[in-house]
């Protein structure tokens, strides 16, 4: 019998999300971090490992009064925090630290920033930006248009991604957008960059989130219900330029990170009760379903359109409403992790009854990077 070695014992988002003009990016990190510490009954001086992405990890340590024995500032875009869960787990297993705080904060809407994201890369600026694509909606058009041509993905299927995730958001009092929408609503919303309409694009929000990890053995002493990591997870990078993807209809980084996570966890797709796939734009859940192996190539759009991922469906997906309806500060991966923790604790407003196994998968940049982790309610299997 295999046993979990690492658990998440603290999890929380910032006190407010959406529009929070009174807090800087650093303030959002700190707010979420203090909420996560309170969640599991710890103080800053109990933390000996700190990790964050998109922000100076040294500043976070100093601001919170923590002097760690291990730190990580990996920043590869929105999946950084999923990657950092994997890195933190490895550090704890190796004895480099005992208790890790992972923080995120971003003033995406109010723009009270201390740091800018890593994008665009030098290669993007030199070889892609000169042709016009400067922001994510215009960069992501290249692969999705090819996928529509090669795999038959339709505008109506893309619209259904937003419709279904709005159904999930309706359960969440903290979700930014909760009113029901239809396919016609999506397809008649403002054009942003073909084929993306406004309701196919992520929100722009202020907010933060934080997680606290420790050993599974220590986790039994905490007041919160532990959420265990199963396996080592997976991560990969294909490259910064979307124009140089191996295939526009599939993400190599998705495939590599997903396979590694499933192999290390020793699970089959049929065992997964709950799935979070980073959805900065409506096409990403389609790619995720296919590249993680839940459906075949070209079947992801129809799978969602047929209702399999909506409330009551056989594969609940993005049950907080995702970046399209819940919130999206710019680097969304932390919020996907937060909802998976809630589901495994059994406390999500959109709770999936009996859920015991959750997969969280994220993208970094424009298909540049990917990370995948598996969470479970059980410490042995």
N, C-alpha and C positions, 0 to 999 in steps of 0.2 A: 504494500500500500504506500502511495506517495503522500507526502504531507507538505503543506504550504510552509514556506520559510519567511515570507514577508506579508505584512498586512497594512492596509490603510486604516488608521485609527481616528484621524481628524479630517474633516472636509467642510468647507464653507465658501460661500461667495461673499462679495462685498455687501455691506448693509443695504446699499441702494445700487440699482443698475438702470441703464437707459441714458438719462441725462443727469450727470453729477458734476456741475461746473465748479463746485466749491472744493473739489479734491484734485490734486495733481496726480500724475501717473504714480509717483512714489506713494502718495497718500492712499491710492486704491490698492496697491500692493499691501501696505501696512494694515489697512482696514480688513482686508480678506484674511491676512495672516493672523491677526488678533482674533478674528472670529473663529478660525480653524483651531487655534490654541484653546480658546474657550470651549469649543465643541468637545474636546477630549480631555480637558482639565489640566493642560500644561501651561508653562510659562516660557518666555523667550530663553531663559537660561537653562531650560531642559533640552534645548535644540543644539545638536553638534554637527548638523549637516544642513546646508542651504543650497537651493538650486532655483534658478529662474532663467527665462528666455526673453530676449528683446529689451533687456534692462541690465544695468551694471550690477552684478551680483554683490560686489563689494559694498555698493551703496545700500542695498537692501540689508546686508548684515549689520552695517554700522547704524542704520536708521532704527533697526529693531534691537540693537544692543547685543548682537550675537557674535561670538568669536568661534567659528566652526573649525573642526578638524578635517572637514571635507566640503568642497563646494563644486558647483558646475554651472557654467553660464552658456551652455549650448543653445544656439539660436539659429534655427533652420526654418523659421516661419511658424505657422499656426499649430503644427504638430509638435512643437518643441516640448510642450509639457507632458505629452504622451511619451516622448523619448526620455524625458527627465525622470519619469516614473521608473522606467527600465534602468536608467543609470543609477538612480538612488537605491533601487533594490540590490543592484550588484555591489554598490559601495557598502551597504549594510551587511550583505553576505560575506564580504571580504574583511569585515571588522574595521573599516576605515571610519565609521561613525555608527551611532546607535539609533538616532532619531532625526529624520530628515524633514525639513519644511520646504515645500515647493510653492513658490508664489507667482501670481500673475496680476498685473494691473495695467490698464490701458485707457487713456482718455481719447478714444476714437472719435467721439462726437464733439466734446467740448475742446479738444485739442490742447489740453493742459499737459503737455508732454515734457519729459526730461530727456528722453532719448527717442531717436527715430528707428523704425525697423531696419533690417539689413538690406531690404530690397530698394531699388534694383541693384543687381550685381554689376560688376564692371563689364562682364560679357553682354548682359542685357542692354546696358547703355551703349556699348560700342556696335553691337550687331543687330539689335531688335528695335530699340527705341527710335532710331533714326527713321524707321519706316512707319512710325505712328502709334504703335501700341504702348501706352505709357502706364496704364492702370489695370488692375486685375480684370475688369469686365472686357476690356479689349484684348488682353493677352489670352484669356481662356476661350475666346471665340474660335481660335484655330483648331484645337482638338475636337470641340463639340460639333463643329460644322462637318468635319471629316467623319465623325462617328455617325452623324445623321445620314450622311451619304453612304457609308460603307455598311453600317449595321441596322439602318432603318429606324433609328431613334427619331421620334416625332415631336413636334412642338406641343401637342396635346399631352404626351407622356411627360415631357419636361414640366409642363404646367401642373400635372397631377402630383409631382413631388412636392410642390408648394402647397397644394390643396390638402394633401394628407398630413403634412407636418403642421399645418394650421389647426387641423383637428386635434392633434396632440397638444399644441400650445394652449388650446382652450381649457385644458385641465389645470394649467399652471397660473396661479395668481401673479407671479413675477414676470410672466412672459410679456414682451413688449406688444406683440400683435396677437389678439385672441379672437377677433371676429371671424366668422366663417367666410371662406372665399370659394369661388367656383373656377373651373377651367376657363370660362369666358372672362371672369374677372382678371385672371392672370394674363390672358392673351390680349386683353384690351388695356392693360396697364401701360405706362409710359415706356417707349422703346429706349433702351440704354445703349446696347451694342448688339447688333444682330448675331444670334437669335434671342439674346437675353432681354426680356421685359423686366420692369422694375421689381415685380413680385417674384421673379426668378433669382434675384440678387439678394445678398445678405443685408441685414440691418447694419447701421453704424451706431455703435453704443459706447458708453462709458461703463467700466465695471472691472471687477477683479475676482480672483478665486485663489484658494490655497488648499493644499493637501499635506497631511503629516503621515509619514511611513515609519514603521519600526519592525522589529522581528515578530513573527507570528507567536512566538513564545511569550514575549512581553505584552502582546496585544490583549491577552486574556485579562490583564490587570486594569484595563481602561474602562471607563463607564460607557463608551460607545460600542455599538456592535461592530466587530472587525469585518472588513472586506478584504479577502485574501487574493493575492496575485497568484495565478496559476501559470507555471512555466516562466520563461525568461522574456517573453514578448519578442518583438521584432522591429527592426528599423532599416532603412535604406535610403540612398540618394541616387537619382539619375543624372541631375545636372541643372544648372540655373536657367537654361534657355529652353522655353517651351517649343521653339521651332526645331530643336534638335532631339526631340523625343524619339525613341526607337519606333514607337507606333502612336499615332494620334488617337487611336481607338482603345488604348489600354495603357495603364501606367506600370512601367517596369518596377518602380519603387514600391507601388502598391502590392504587386505580386510577390516581391521578395520579402517585404516586411510581414505581409499576411501569412505566407507559408511558414516563415520562421516562428511566428507566434502560435499558429495552430500546431506545428510539429512539437514545439517545446512544451506546450500545454497538454499534448496528447489527446486532443479533442476532435470530434467530427462536427461537421456543419449542423447536423441534425440535433446535436446537444445544445446548441446556442439558443437561449431563451430571449435574449435582448441584444440589440445591436445599435451602436452609435457610430455613424460615419460623418465626418466633418463635411458640412454642406455650405461652404461660402457661396456656392452657386448651385442651381438645381441639378446640374449634370453630375455632380460629384457622388451622390448616393448611387447613381446608376453605375458609374465606373467601379465604386467600391463593392457593390453586390457582385459584379462580374469578376473583378480582379481578386477578390478574396475567395471566390469559388462557390458562393451561395447559389448562383445561377450561371448558365452558360453565356458565352460571348453573344452579345446582341439581345439578351433576354431581360436585362435589368429594367429597362423602361416599361415593358409590358408587365413585369412582376409587380412593380409599384402601382401601375394603372389599374391592375386587376384587384387591388385592395389588400394584398398580402402583408403590407407593412403598416396598415392603418390600425387604429384601436380595434381589437378583436381579431386581427389578422394573425397568420401563423408565424410571422417574423416581425415583431414590433421594432420599429426603426426610428431613431431620433425622437424619442418619446417626450422630450422637453419642448419640441417645436423647432429645434435646431437653430442654426444661424439665420435661417430665413424668417423665423417668427419669434424665437425666444430672446436671443440677443447675439450680437457679434461685435466685439470691441476691436477686431482687427486680427487677433491671434486667438481663434475660438477654441482650440483644443482643450483648454482647462474646463470649459463649460460642458463639453462632452463627457469628460471624466467625472465631473460633479454629478451629472444625471445618472451615470452608471453606478456611482457609489450610492446614490439615493435608491436606485432600483434594487441593489443588492442588500441594502439595509431595510428595504420594504417600506420606505417612507416617501416615495415620489408621489406628487399629486396625480400623475398619470401612471400609477403603479401597474405593472404587469403581474398578474396573479401567479404566485408560485415561481417567479423567476429566480434561478440559482446560478446562471452562467451568463456573463455579459462580455461582449467583445467591443472594444473601443478602437477605432481606426481613424487616423488623421492624415491630412495632406499638409505639406509645407511649401509655401510659395505656389507657383503655377506648375504643379506636378513635379517640383524639384525634389522633394523629400517625402517620406512617409514613415509612420510609426504605428504599431499595433500592440495592445496589451489585452490580456484576458483576466477578468475578475470573477470571483465566485464567493458564494456565501459559506462554502464548506472548507474546512482546514485540512481535509484528507479526502482521497479518492482512489 
